Amino acid sequence: ELENQLTTKSKTLDELKQSLALNGSAEQTPEAPSLKIAELCEMVDSIVSQVAQLKTSMQSILEQWRVYDEVYAEVSLMTTRYLYCIDQCKPSVVSLEALKKQVKTLQ
């Protein structure tokens, strides 16, 4: 979105520069507006460069988050499996009466 806005602003700035060049040849206008436009062009170029760096950084961060999500899903699955195994291996709680009855049955 930021890149699209910058492209739009660059086009507007180019149109302004062309308009000033056309008007400047017809009328002898002071150079102040053309200097301001040159400064704006430099600022736009600088911002475009910064956006490109930001985009590269964001792609790297997105890749790191993708890796994190994959590892998190794997760890979550392993944790669920371990909890299931622990639940299945847990000895059942038996009352004293049930143990006495089982002893009598075995005898």
C-alpha positions as CSV (number, residue, x, y, z in Angstrom):
1,E,0.0,0.0,0.0
2,L,2.8,2.3,0.9
3,E,4.6,1.5,-2.4
4,N,1.4,2.4,-4.3
5,Q,1.1,5.7,-2.5
6,L,4.7,6.5,-3.3
7,T,4.2,5.7,-6.9
8,T,1.1,7.9,-7.0
9,K,3.0,10.8,-5.3
10,S,6.0,10.3,-7.7
11,K,3.7,10.5,-10.7
12,T,2.1,13.7,-9.3
13,L,5.6,15.2,-8.7
14,D,6.7,14.3,-12.2
15,E,3.6,16.0,-13.6
16,L,4.3,19.0,-11.5
17,K,7.9,19.1,-12.7
18,Q,6.7,18.8,-16.4
19,S,4.1,21.5,-15.8
20,L,6.7,23.8,-14.2
21,A,9.1,23.1,-17.1
22,L,6.4,24.0,-19.7
23,N,5.4,27.1,-17.7
24,G,9.0,28.0,-17.1
25,S,9.8,28.1,-20.7
26,A,6.8,30.3,-21.5
27,E,7.2,32.6,-18.5
28,Q,10.5,33.3,-16.7
29,T,9.6,31.9,-13.3
30,P,12.0,32.0,-10.4
31,E,14.0,28.9,-9.8
32,A,12.7,28.4,-6.2
33,P,9.8,26.1,-7.2
34,S,12.1,24.0,-9.3
35,L,14.5,23.7,-6.4
36,K,11.7,22.6,-4.1
37,I,10.6,20.0,-6.6
38,A,14.2,18.7,-6.9
39,E,14.3,18.4,-3.1
40,L,11.0,16.6,-3.1
41,C,12.2,14.2,-5.7
42,E,15.3,13.5,-3.6
43,M,13.0,12.9,-0.6
44,V,10.8,10.6,-2.6
45,D,13.8,8.6,-3.8
46,S,15.1,8.4,-0.2
47,I,11.7,7.2,1.0
48,V,11.5,4.6,-1.8
49,S,14.9,3.3,-0.8
50,Q,13.8,3.1,2.9
51,V,10.6,1.3,1.9
52,A,12.6,-1.2,-0.1
53,Q,14.8,-1.9,3.0
54,L,11.7,-2.2,5.1
55,K,10.2,-4.6,2.7
56,T,13.3,-6.8,2.8
57,S,13.3,-6.7,6.6
58,M,9.6,-7.6,6.7
59,Q,10.0,-10.5,4.4
60,S,12.8,-11.8,6.7
61,I,10.5,-11.4,9.7
62,L,7.6,-13.1,8.0
63,E,9.9,-16.0,7.1
64,Q,11.0,-16.3,10.8
65,W,7.3,-16.2,11.9
66,R,6.5,-19.0,9.4
67,V,9.3,-21.1,10.8
68,Y,8.1,-20.3,14.3
69,D,4.5,-21.3,13.5
70,E,5.7,-24.7,12.0
71,V,7.8,-25.5,15.1
72,Y,5.0,-24.4,17.4
73,A,2.5,-26.7,15.7
74,E,5.0,-29.6,15.9
75,V,5.7,-28.9,19.6
76,S,2.0,-28.6,20.3
77,L,1.3,-31.9,18.6
78,M,4.1,-33.6,20.5
79,T,2.8,-32.2,23.8
80,T,-0.7,-33.5,23.1
81,R,0.7,-36.9,22.3
82,Y,2.8,-36.9,25.6
83,L,-0.2,-35.8,27.6
84,Y,-2.3,-38.6,26.1
85,C,0.4,-41.2,26.8
86,I,0.8,-40.0,30.4
87,D,-3.0,-40.1,30.8
88,Q,-3.1,-43.7,29.5
89,C,-0.2,-44.9,31.6
90,K,-1.5,-43.4,34.8
91,P,-2.4,-46.1,37.3
92,S,-6.0,-46.2,38.1
93,V,-7.0,-45.1,41.6
94,V,-8.5,-48.0,43.5
95,S,-10.2,-47.9,46.9
96,L,-9.1,-50.1,49.8
97,E,-12.4,-52.0,49.6
98,A,-11.9,-52.8,45.9
99,L,-8.3,-54.1,46.7
100,K,-9.6,-56.3,49.5
101,K,-12.3,-57.7,47.2
102,Q,-9.7,-58.4,44.5
103,V,-7.4,-60.2,47.0
104,K,-10.3,-62.4,48.1
105,T,-11.1,-63.2,44.5
106,L,-7.5,-64.1,43.8
107,Q,-7.3,-66.3,46.9
